[in-house]
Amino acid sequence: MAEHPPQQVELELRRLEQRIDDLVTTVLQLKEENRALRQRQDAFASERATLLQKNEQVRARVEAMIGRLRTLEQGA
């Protein structure tokens, strides 16, 4: 194994340290992005559930109106 001059070793260590710092920064950014995306996903799921419930309520009301109209039609 060849020996490396101390300056070269020091330079390589600084490069590795910078690379590790960059990776840590990237990991932290990805964690924050992931947290935000999960929060948005939860909000969308909640909104979807609310919309489905409202849709079901409207469907029931429309069916009730149709039933009343048919009753009126048969009575006429």
PENOR-V723922 format. One record per run of one state. SS is the DSSP state (hx for helix, st for strand, lp for the rest). FROM is the first residue (numbers start at 1). TO is the last residue. If there is no record, write none. Layout:
# PENOR-V723922
ss: <SS:SS>
from: <FROM:FROM>
to: <TO:TO>
This chain:
# PENOR-V723922
ss: <lp:hx:lp>
from: <1:6:76>
to: <5:75:76>
